[in-house]
Amino acid sequence: MKQEALLLVTALTISSVLACGAPRKPPAAAGNEDLPAHAVMVSYGLWSCERGYLLRNRLCVPEKEAANESRFEVFGGPPPVIDEEAPPSREERLSAMPGFAWDESDFPPRPIVEYPFSLDPANLSTVIGQPTSYVVPDGQTLYEAARHLGLGINQVALAFPDLDLLKPPVKPPANELDFPTWWVLPESDHQGLVINIPEMRIYYFVSPGAVVTYPVGLGRLDWRTPIERFKVIDKSVDPPWIIPASIQAEHVRERGDARTMIPGGDPDNPLGHYRLRLDLPLYGIHGTNIPWGIGMQVTHGCVRLYPEDIERLFEMVPRGTTGEFVYQPVKFGARGGEIYVEVLPDVYRTGFNYVAEAMRLLAAKGWSKAVDWDRLNSALEEQRATPTRISNGSSPLGPSHWRPIEARGAAPPAIPPS
């Protein structure tokens, strides 16, 4: 299997008004005693500098001292253990936080796109969107491209493993790329909100045959977003952040910040301008004050969206909407009589068995004899986070090759009569 792209990010906390974190925090990773002064762990084996400090030569120096420098450092964890019998893997990707500031006026709200889908076995279509050919403007990076196209940086990093996320692409034609703006729908009851954790993407099923989707940022490895069902119980504009005691203690310990509340609309408020409060204590869906972190695991468990996306979602989703968090690193779908797979990293390192789950899903759908297993194995190994066609061409999809998979805790999706 390939090594996952590691995105080194600042240890900013994102949570809902009542907290965005698990009731119990797992033990911190070992090795903290080896960190330089003013450094904080942001994930296992990854660290960054606390607020007011920047990385310089593996040290955290005051921002004023580094104010005249335009560069940034890139660091990761210790070298991985090498399995000499494993197949060759892609080069490990390490990245620091962007060394630039975004002008929010450059990212106006995008039009709402309702993607059609169909569960009719005679016209099964559960792959939505299309790849987008996009010329990255001169001087911009893949971070800006991701945001303009409604992608998280995770999907872009996996789609273009050989490109530097923070360096503007070279001149034409190499700066014109086909971005993966298409997705396989996750297994669900196709109602309300569905957040697929490994994908870091939210789906809102606005009607029986239409869905809206946005990238999200989710919980860190040590503050995992839960796998649960939920209901939206409240909506608020410019919510204040009442910092829970567990996160207060972390703030005091890591950067000496003893604040217990951050007012709504404050630039330091991680909730952004819009929040959907859930009936799950400690969790919510909201905006962000660090939009470049979408597609990263940097929250205390909550779901955050680009400011322009939460504005749209906030308008669409009524109180009482139901939803669920799912964990699906492998998704199968169909469109135009072809079978597709989308494979994602096991972001929470659960030991997910990709081959066993792929075989289970294909058998449940009745597709085991209709796929090219060499293509499937390549997709499982590469984990490119984009739909890949795996049909073997031996037989067209139709009612005899498809049956729905029962959603967890829900009835199977209704199949219109043919």
N, C-alpha and C positions, 0 to 999 in steps of 0.2 A: 504493500500500500504506500501511497505517496505520503510525504510529511505535510502536515497542515501548514498553511500560511499563518505566520504569527504576526499580529499587528500590535506593536507596543503603543499603549495609549496612556494618557494621564489618569490618575486615580480619582477622577471626579465622580461623585455619587449622584445617582438618579433614583428618585423614589417618589411615591405618592404621598399625599398629605399625611396619612397614618403610618407611612413607612413603606419603602420598597425593599424589603429584605425578608429573608427567611427568619422564623422565630429563633432558630439556632444556627449559628455560624460554624462551619467546619473548621478544624484546626488550621492555622496558617501554615503555608509551605515552609519546609525547612530551609535554612540558609540565610535567614534575614540578618543574622549577625555579620554576614559578609558584605552587606550593603554599605555604600558610602554614606556620609552624613546627609540628612535631608532627602534620602531616597525612600520610596515606599513600593511595596510589592503591588502590582496590578493584576497579576495572574501567576500561576505556577511557573517559576523560572523566568519571569519577566518583571522588570521594575522600571519606574520612572521617578521624576523628581516632584516633590511636593510643591504646592502653590508658591510662587515667588522665586523659584529656582529653575535653572535650565541645565541640560546635560552638556558637559564639556569635558572631553578626555576622561570619560568614565567617572566624572565627579559632578556633583550638583553645585553650581555656582549661582550667586544672586543674579537676578535678571538685569540689574543695573550694570553689573560687571560685564555681562555678555551683550549689552544693548547695541554695541557697535558691530557685532558679528552677525552675518547673514546665514551662517550655516547651522546645521543641527547634526547630532550624533545618532547613530543607529546601533542598537545593542539587542541582544537576545539572551536566552538562558544558556546553561552549559551545553556542550556538544552532545547530541543524542548518541545513544548506544547503537553501534552499527551491526546490523544483521547481515553477515556476509553471504547468507544463502537467499536473502530477499531479492526480489527483482529491483532493477535500478529505479530510483525515485527522483522526482523533480527537485531542483535546487530549493533549499529552504528560503522562504521569504521573510525578512524581518523589516519592520518599518517603525519609525518613531512618529510622534504626532506631527501634523502638518506645520511647517514653519511659516504659515501665512494666515492672514485674517480675511474672512469673507465679508463682503458687503451684501447684506441680506436683500437689498433692492435688486441684486443680480439674479435672485431666485424667486420670481413671482409665482403665485399658485398656478399649478398646471391644470388644464382642463380635466374634469373627471372622466375617466375612461371605464366604461362598463364592458367587460369582456364577455362575449356569449359563450355558453357551454351547453352541452346536451348529455343527458343520461339515458336517452332513448337507445336501446340496443341496436336498432336499425340505423342509427345515425350518431353513434357514440363519439363525443368530442369533449375530452377532459384535459386538453393541452390548450392553453390560452396565450394570446399575444404572438408576436413575431420578432425575430432578431432585427435590430436597428443598426443600419450603417450610419456612423456618426463621425464627422471630422472634428477632432479635438482642436479647439481654437488655439492659436499661437500663444504660448506662455501659460496655458492652463494644464492641469494635471488630470490624472484619472479620477481624483477625488471630485473635481468639479464636473467632469463628464458623468460620473455615477449619479450625482445629485440632479443634474439636468434631465437625466433619463429615468429617474425614479428607481435607481438601483442602490443597494447597500454596497459598501466598499468590499465586503466579504465576497459577494458574487463576482465583482470585477476582478479581484485578486485571484480567484480560482479560475476564471475564464482566461486570464492573460498572465500565466505564471512567470513568463520571461520578461515582463515589463516592470519598470520601476514605478510604483504608484505615485511617488512624490516628484518625479522628474517629468517635465513636459515631453511628450512623444516627439520623435524626430520629425523632420519636414515631410511634406507630401511625397509619395502617397502613403508612407508608413504611419501617418497620424490619422488615417481613416480606418476605423475598426468596426467590426460587426459585434455590437454589444448584445448580451443575452437577455433581451427584454421579452422573454417568454418563459412559461412555467407550467409544470404539471400540477394539477390541483391535488392537494393532500386528501387522504381518505378521511371522510367526515360525513355528517348528515347533510352537508351543503346548505346550512342555514346559519344566519347570524355571523358571528366573528370566529375565525379560526386562525390561531397563531402557531405556525410550525417552528419550533425552537431551533433545530439545526439549520434551517433555511434562513432564520431571522427575517421572516416575512409574515405580514398579516393579510388575511383575506376577509372581505366583507361581502356576503352573499345578499345582494340587494333585492333579488327576486329569484324564482325557481330556475331561471336560465341565464342569470347575469351576475357577475362578480367584479368587485373592485379590489385592487391589491396594492400594498405599499411595503417598502422595506422598513425594518425596525432595528433598534438596538435592544439587547436583552441582558439578563443577569450574568455577572462574572462567574467564573468557575467555582469560586468560594461563596457566592450568593446566587444560587441557581434559580432561574424562573421555574415555577412549579408546573407539573403536568396535571391540570385540573380543569373542571368546568366552572363557568362563572356567569354572572349577570351584571349588566351595566345598571347601577342604582342611582347615579347622579352625574351631572355634567356641570362644569364650572369654568369660568373665564378668569384668567390671572389668579389662580389659586395660590394662597400662601403655602409655604412648605413648613409644616411643623415637624422638626427633625426628631425622629424617634431616639430613645435613649441609647439603643445599640449602635446607631450610626453616629450619634453625638460622641460616644466614647471613642470610636474610630477616628473621627475628625480631630479630637483633642490629642489623641495619641500620635497621629501621623503628621499633623500640621499645626497643632496648637490653636485650632478654631473651635471656640466654645459656644458659638451661636446655637440657640435652641429654635429659632424661627427665622425664615427669610421671606420678606413680604412678596406678595404677588406682583409680577412685573419687574422685579429686581433682576438685573443682569446675572446675578449669581444664583437665581432660582432655577434649579434643574428641571422643574416641571414645565417650563415654557409658558405659553399663554393659554393653553387649552388642556383640560383634563377630563377623562372619562373614569369615574370612580367605580370600582368593582365591588361585588359582595364578598370577594376574597379579602379578608383583612390583610393589610400590608402591601397590596399590589394595585396598580392602576395602569391606564394607557394615557400617555400625555406627550407634550412636546419636549423640547430640549433647549439648553443654552449652549450646547456644543454640537452643532449639526454634523460636523465631520465624523462624529462617532457612530453614525447610523451604519448598521452592518457589523458592529463590534459588540463584544461582551464587556460592558463597562458599567452596568447599572447594579443596583442592589436587588434586582429581580423584576423591576417594572419594565413596561414596554414603552419605548420612546420613539417618536417619528420626527422626520424633518418638519420644521415649522409650517411649511406650506402644505404638507400632507395631513398633519393633525388638524389644520384648519378645515380642510375638506371633510375629513372623516367625522369631525365633531359635528358638522352640519347634518351629515347623513344619518348617523346612528342615534336612534331614539333611546330614551330611558327604558329599561326593561329588556333590551336586546340581550339574548343569550350568546354564549360562545364557549370556546375551550382552547386550552394550550395542548398541543400534541407534540410528540417527538418522533418524527418520521425522516430518518436520513435517506431512505429509499422510497421513491414514489414512481408508480407506473400509471400511464395514461394512454389514450388513443386519440387520433384525429386523422381524418381522411383515410380510414382503413388501415392505418399503420400504428404500431405499438412504440411507445417512447418510455424511456426511463430517465429520471433525474436523480443523481446521487450527490449527497452532501456529506461533509465531515461530521464525525461523531464529536460535536463540540464539547460535550460534557464528559467525554472519555468514559462512557458507560461500558465499553467492551462490546459494543453493538456488533452482532454477527450479520454482516451484509449478505453473504451467500445464502444463509439459512432463511433470512427474511425475504430475500428476492424469490427464492423457491416457494416459500409459503404464499406470498402474494400472487405469484403467477399461477400457482395451482388453484387458489381460491377464485381467481378470475377466469380460469379455464384457458390460459394463454401459454402454458408450458411448451406446447408443441409448435407454437407460432412465432417463437423468438430465435434469433441467432445468438447462441450462447457465447460465441467468441466476442461478439460485439458487447454483449451484456457484461462479460468478465472484464473487458477493457474499461467499460464505463464504471464498474464497481471499483476498479483499481485507481482510475484517474480522479474520480470525484470532482468533476468539473462544474457542478452546480448549474447545469444547463440541460434541457431536454436532448436526449440522444435517441435516434431511431434504431430500434433493435429487431424490427420485423425480419423474418426469414423469407418472406414472399411465398411461402408454401400454400397459404390459404388466406382469403380475405377475412377481416373481422366481421362478425355479425352475431345474431342472437345465439348461435351455437358455440361461439367462442368467448362469450362474455356473460358474466353474472356479477351482481354487485357484492361488495364486501360489506358486511354489517359494521356500521360505525360503532366505536367503543361506547357502550352504554346507551345506544340509540337504535331505533328501528332502521332497516335498510332504506336507502333513498327510494322514493317513489319512481317507478318506471312508467312513463306514459305509454298507452297502448299503441302498437304499431299499426 
